Amino acid sequence: MNLFNDIRALVLDCLQDMAAQGVLPQGLDLSAVTVEPPRDGAHGDMATNAAMVLAKPAAMKPREIAEALAARLREDPRVLAAEVAGPGFLNLRLAAQVWRSVVGAALHAGRDFGRATLGAGRKVNVEFVSANPTGPMHVGHARGAVFGDALAALLDFAGWQVTREYYINDGGAQVDVLARSVYERYREAHGLSPEIAEGLYPGDYLIGVGEALKAEYGDRFLNQHESAWLEVIRDIATERMMGMIREDLAALGVTMDVYSSEKALYGTGRIEAALAALGKQGLIYEGVLEPPKGKAPEDWEPREQTLFRSTAHGDDVDRPVRKSDGGWTYFAPDIAYHFDKIERGFDALIDIFGADHGGYVKRMKAAVSALSGGRVPLDIKLVQLVKLYKNGEPFKMSKRAGTFVTLRDVVEMVGADVTRFVMLTRKNDAPLDFDFDKVLEQSRDNPVWYVQYAHARIASVLRKAGEAGVDTSDAALAGLALDGLDHPAELALIRKLADWPRQVEIAARANEPHRIAGYLSELSGELHTHWNRGNDTPGLRFIQDDKATMAAKIALARAVGVVISAGLGILGVTPVEEMR
């Protein structure tokens, strides 16, 4: 049940009726007509912009359309009042029974309340994390992992078939650096001093890999040229690092559906096939690029390269796919990888990159546009940095990692639930401050505690009601007559509850799961405010002497709990029944 969609459907029916009767012209585009909460709740329950957006194409005054529409809306029993405001906005007030029906709908649907059909069963690929397999994941990866996992869950809730995918960057120079770093730990395992030269990975996490190599190969690679051991150690080290990364993701509650390897694209003809598909469109050519910005002509050596005409699909400049020495650029396998996604039949693609990959957005969008003939949209979300604080100071640690705070460090300090929720309190492209002290304190300033406390409070009144003899099962509560829920404060809480399906659609359309965290904070705030009102107004308390009255109020509490639980499920956070 999406009450806002239901009332919008009513508005559209009235508009079509007006067109049939000649009040409006035939064939008007109604797609821009919205029904939303008004900016000021004192103006009504809902507001529609119908008259404002239709005035120009109808060649009519907005107020004239609004008054005619209001007259028709008043004929529906769900609409108590329809009032024209300003130049032509239309504010609506709904009957209390309409709002109360939301409680029953939430209890009937359970955690499926608010599920949308936006995806219509279409297939979407969400690629996220995709960290280089060179060590444990750091706190920046944690934010990308949480964002990607929550976005995937949100899209699933909105009706998409979702595939979570990790692209293993195991085909570049960084895995050779990893192998050389592990070799020094292998030497260390034999009692030699490791030579961790500049550019190698210094973290202690590689010590165990070196010891494992010694156990398996003995001294076979000691004092050997790297040509004798580089490939073997590279493969072993990459496998061990991916095992570590999988464990890190599991600690955060993230499970991937697919792991794809960059290395598997080389020597298989897949890169060539992707570029051939672009070549058939005349988008691959031999040319010389202009000097990069900031380089004087005398510092620039023009070289002929194989280029992708990405400017034909919205990019700023054309991009090289093969270097002058014949090797592939970094971009070439990425093109092939996305071509593979398209050929796997996805209807939409989402890539989640770190903020330092902003320069990759236009070229990647251009490649997908060209390879899919514009059929498959690609949305690229950039995830900004996380700044850690403790005791009011910037927080740095992790001898194990060498130079950064690991994902595992954070999870072990505050837990996966806290980590996930806090990572979703800001939009992905906004910087995030993660204060270890604040995320563990029990106060309104701690968003995860505030939401969990609301859920725990609801669980507590359900237990008390059950002890008092009230059947608190969802089936029993959903079948109750809720006419007793008539106080303005109770109806205000229900209105917030009714906004849940609309918020799901808004968040899913924009690929912004942080909106779910924001909504849960607002809904929890409404619940806490209502709870506190009961201190002054006993009739608003959930626990009452009269069982029938109590049962209706418990139904409202449980409905709020259902939505909080569903929202936390999207965020990957476990709702708690009791606060310690």
N, C-alpha and C positions, 0 to 999 in steps of 0.2 A: 504494500500500500504506500503510495506516494501522494499525499494529500495535495501538494502543490501541483503535481501533474494532473490530478483529478480536476482541480479547479481551473487549471489552464485549458483542459479539454472542454470544460463547460464554457469558458470564454470563447474558445474557437467555434464551438457549436452555435453560440449566440451570434457571432460575427458572420458565420456562413448563412444563418437564418436571415440576418439583416441584408446580406447580399441577395439572397433569393427573393426578398420582398422589395428590393430596389432601394433600400436605405443606403447601402454601400454599392460601389461598382462590383461587377463580377470579376473573378480571377485575381484578386489581390493576394500578394505573397504574405502569408501570415507567420512565416518562420521566425521573424524577429519579435513576435509577441511573447512577453514573459509574464509570469506570476511569481512574485517574490515577497518576502516580508518587507514592510515599509521601513524606511530609514528611522522613523520615529514610531515606536509601538503604540503611541497614543492615537495615531491616525487610523489604526485598524489592525486587522489580522494579516491581510495580504493586500498587495497593490499590483495593478497591471498597467503596463505602458501602451496598451493596444491603441488607444486614441492618438497618442503622440507619434507612434511609428507609422500609422496608417493615414494620417492626415494629408501628407504631401502626395502620396500615390493616389489617394481618393479625391484629391482636390477639394477637401472639406476642412472646416475648422475643427481642431482637436476636441474642443468642448462639445461641439455638436455630436460627434461620434460618441464621446464618453457618456453623454446624457442618454442617448438612445440605447447604448450598451447597458448602462446601469438599469434602465427600466426592465430590460429582459432578464438580467441577472437576479433582480429582486423576485422574479417569479419562481426561482428555484428554492425549495425548502431549506437547502443548506445555507443559503445566503440571508443573513439577518438584515444587512444594510449594504448599500452600494452608493458611495458618496463621491461626487466629482470634486477634485481639488485643483487649485491653481489653473494653469492653462488647459488641463485635460487629463491629469492623472486620475485614476479611479481606485479608491480605497474600499476594501471589502471587510465586512465583519461576518464571521460564520457562527452558526448556532453552536451552543455548548456541546450538544450531543455529537456533532461532527467531530469535535476535538476529542471527546471521550472515546469515540470509536477507534482512535489511534491506539489507545491502551490495549484494547482487545486484539487489534491487528498485530501488535508487537508480541503479545503473549502467544497468539496462535502460531506466528512464524518463528518465534524464538530467535536464535542468532542469525537466521536468514532474513529477519526483518530489515528492510532497506536494500536488499539485493537488487541490482539494476540489470537491465537488458541492453545496455549501450553497446557491448561487444557483440551481441547477437551471435555468439558462438564462433566469431572469427579468431584467427590464430595470431598471437603477438609474441615476439621474441624479445625478452628483456635480458640484455647482456650487461653484467655488472661485475665489479671488483677487477677481474682480469689483470691482477697484479703480476709483475715479473716474478717468476719462480726462483727467486734468489735469496729468500729468507722469510721470516715470519711477517705477518701483516702488521702494519703500524696503525695508529689511531685514525689516520686519514682514510685508510682502507676500511676501517670499521664503519665510518660514516657512509661511505659508498655502499658497503655491504648491507647495512640496515636500510638505507634509502631504497636500494634496488629490490630487496626482499619485500619490503612493505609495499612498494609500488606494484610488484608482481601480485601480491595478495589483494591489493585494492582492485586491480584490473580483473582478477578472477572473480571478485565480489561483484564487479560491474558487468559480468557476462562474457568475458574474453576467455579463450583457451590460451593459457600462459605457459611459456617455456622459459625457465631460468637457465641462463647459459654463462659459462666462464670461458674466456678465450685465453689459452695458455701461451704467453709470449716466449716460446722456447726456440725460436728460430733466429734470434738476433745475437749481437756480440755480447750482450749481458750474461748469457749462459756460459760463454767461454770464460768470462771473468769469474763467474761462479766456480767453474771447474778449476781454475788456477788458484782461487782462494781455498778450495777444499784440498787441493794438492799440498798446500802449506800446512794444513791441519793433519794431513796424512803423514807428512814429514815429522810434525810435532808428535804424533802418536808413536813414532819410532825414536823419540828422545832427542830429536833435532830441534833447533830454534826456528820457529816459523818466520818467514820473511814476508810480513804483510806490507807489501809495497803500496804506495799511493794508488788509489783506484781499485784495490781489492776490497772485498767485504771483510771487515774486522770482527764481526760478531762472534761471541762464544758459541752460538747455536751450531756452528760448523764443526766444532770439536768432535761431537759424536759421529758425524759423517766420516771424518778422518779416521776415527777409531774403527768404524765399521769397515772401511776400505782396507785397513791393515788386517783385520780379522779375516777378510775374504781373499785378499791378494798378497798378504805377507809383504815382503820387500821387493816385489816384482817391479814396481814403478820407481823405486828410489834411484836417483842419479840418472834417470832416463830423460831423453828429450821429450818435450811435451807432445810431439807427434805420436809417441808410443802410448800415451795415456789420456790425452785430452778428450777424445770422443767417449771413451769408456767412463771416465769420471764425470763428464758432463751429463751423460744419460743417468747415471746413478744419482748424482747430486740433484738433478732436476726432479727425479722421481721422489727423492727424500723430501725436497722442499715442498712439492705439491702435496705430499702426505701431511706435512706440517700445516700447510695452508688449509687443507680440508679439516684438520682438527681445530684450527682457529675458527673457521666458519661454523663448525658444529658447536663450539663453545658459545657462539653468538646466536645459535638457533637457525642457522642458514644452511639449506641443502640445495645444491644445484641439480638440475635435471640433466644437463649436458655439459661436458668439458670438451672443448675443441682445441686442437693443437695447431699453432702456426707452423711448426716444423713439418707437419703432415702436408702442407701446401706446396713445399719445395720438391722439385724433382718428380712431381706426379702429373704435371700438365694442367693443374687447376689454375695456376696464375696465368698461364698462357691462354687458357680457355676464356677466362674473364676478360682479359685484354682483347682477345679476338672478338668477343661480343661487342666491346666498345669500338673496335676497329671497323666492324661492319656498318657502324653508324657514322663513320668518318671522324671519330673522336680521338683517334690515336695518330700522332704524326711525329716526324723528326724536326726538331727546332732548337732554338737557342733562347733561353729566358733572359729577361731584362735583369740588370743588377738588382740585388736586394736593396731595400731602403736603407740608407745610412752608409752604403759603400760607394766610394768615389769610383768613377770609371777606370782609373788607372789601377785600382785594387781588385778589379773584377776580371776574371779570365773567362771569356765566353766559351762555352762547350756545347756541342750538339748532343742532345739527349732525346730519348723517347718520351713524349709528353702526352698527357691526357688533356683534352680540350674541355676542362672543367668549367671554363667561363660560359660555355653553352648551356650550363645548368646552374647558373647563379653564383659561381665562385668568382673571386676577385682576379685571380691569375690562373693560368694553366699550370698543371702540376707534373713533375717528372715521375715516371714509373720505372724507367731503366736508366742507370747511370752511364756515363760515357765509357766506363771500363767494361760495360756489359752486365754488371750486377744489378739486381733488383733494388729499388729504393724501399724504404719502410712502408710506403704507401701501397706498393704493388700487392703484397700479400693481404693487406687490409681490404683492398678492392675484391680480391678473390674470395676472402672470407665472407664478405657481405653478399657477393654473388651466390655463394653456397647457401646462405640464409634465404635468399629470394627463391632459389631453386627448390628449397625444402618446403615451399608453399606458405610462408608466413604472409599474412595480410598487412602487418605493421611491424616495424622494428623500433626498438628503443635501445640506445647506447648510453651508458652512464660512465662519464669520464671524470678524471680529476681536473681541478681548475686549470692546471698547467697545459691542458690539451685544448684550450679554446681555439687555437689556430687550426685545429683539425676539423672543426665543425663544418665549415662550408664545403671543403673538398670531399668530405665523406658523404654529405647530403647530395652533392653533385653526382658522385659515383652511383649511389643508390637510385637516384632519379633516372640516370641514364640507363643503368642496367635493368631497371624494372619498367622502363617506359613511362615513368611517373605514376605507376600503379601502386607502389608500396611506399607509404610515408615513413620517413626516418626522423625520430625525435631524439635529439642528443641533449642529455641533461648533464650539466657541469656541477660537480660537488666541491664546495669551497672547503678551506682548511678548518681544522679544529684546534683551538688554543686551550691548553690545559692549565688549570689553576688549582693550587692547594695552599691553605693558610694565607690567601690573598696574594700569593706570588706565583709567577709562571712555574709550571711543574715539569721537570725533566728527569728522566730516569732510564734505566734499561741497559745495564752493562751487557746483558745477554744479546741484545740486538746490536749494540755498538754505538749507535748515534740517535736512536729514536725510541719513543714509547710504543710498545707493541699493543696490539688489540687484546692479547691475552692479559697483559698487565692491567688494562682498564677493567676487563670483565672480572678478573680475580679480585679487584679492589671494590667494585660496586655491584657486580652481578649483571647478567645479560639483560634482564628486564629493564633495569634503570638505564643501562647503556643505550638500549634500543629506543626507549621513549624519549630520553633527552636528545638523542641524535635527530629526532624527528620534530623537535619543537620549533625549528627554524626552517625556512625554505632552503632547498638544497644549494642554491647559488648565493646564499648569505653566509658570512663567516659565523662560526659557532663557538661560544665560550663554554667550556665544560669545567665547572667548578666542583671538585671532589667533595668539598664540604657542603655545598648547597644541595647537591643531588642526594645526599644521605640524611639531611635534616628533615624533621617532621614539622613542616610548616606549609602555609599556603604558597610560599615562594618556590617550593619544590613541586613542579608540575606532576611528576609521576606519583609522588606521595599523595597529592591532592586528589587525583583520579582514583587511585587505589583505595584511599580512605572512603571515598564515596561508595565504591563497590562493597567495601567491608561493612559500612554502616547499613547498607541495604540487606546484606546477608544477616546481619545481627537482628534486624527487625523481623525478617522472615523466620528466624529461629524462635524468637519470642512469640510471634503469632502462632507458629506451629505448636509451641508449648501451651498456648492458650486455647488450643482446639480448633484453630482455623486451618482448613485445607489449603496449603500454599502451593500446590502443584499448579503448573502453568495452565493445564486443561481446566481445572476448577476455577482459577482466577479469571481466565478468559471468558468464561460463561456467565460472569456476574453482571447484574445490572449496576451501572456505575453512576446513576443519577445523583448520588450523594457527593460526587466530586464536582462541586459547584462553586467553591471559593475561588476568587480571582487568582490567588497564589497557586492553587492546584492547577487551574487552567493554564497559567503561565508556564508551569513546569511541563504540562502536556504539549504546549505549543513548541517548546524547545525540543521535546522528544520527537514531535512530528517533523521537525526540520532535518532529521537524520537522513532519510532517503535522498533528499535534495542535496545535502552536503556530500553524500557518496558520489552522486552524479557530477557535481561540480569538481570534486577532487579527481575523479577518474578522467573527465574530459581534459583537464589540465595536466594530468600526470603529476599530481602534487599531493603525496600522502601526508605531508605536514598539516594539511587542512583537517585531517581526521584527528590528529593530536590536539589541534586547536579547538575543534568542536567538543571533544571529550572534556577538555578543561572547562569549557563554558557550561556544558551540561552538568558536570560535577559541581560547578559553582552554583548553579540553580538548585541542585539537590541540597547542598550544604546550607544555602540561604533559606530554603524551605524548612529544613530541619531546625534551624535556629529560630525561625518564626514560631515554631511549636513551643518554644520556651515561654513565649508571651501569650500565645493563643493555643490553649490545650486542644481545641477542636481540630487543629491542623496536624497534630501528632499522628504518626502512623499507627501506634499502639493505642487502642481505644477499649473502653469497657464493653461496648456493644459489639458483638462479633460481626454482625452484618456491616456495620460502619467500618470496623477495622479491616474486614476483608477487602472492601473497595479501595481503601487507602493502601493496603498491602499490594493490591494489583498494580497501582500506580508505581509504587516503589520497585516492584519486580520488573515492570516494563522498562524503567530507567536502567535497572541492572542488566537487563537483556541487551540494551543498546550499548552500554559501557563495555560489556563483555564482547560484543560483536566488534566494536571499534578497536579494543585492545587486541582482539584476534587478528585484525588486519595489520596492526603494528607489530605483531609477533610478541606481545607481552601477555603474561599469564595473570588473569585477575585474581586477587586474593580474597579470601573469605574472612580473615581476621588480621588485624594489624598488631604487630608485636610491640 
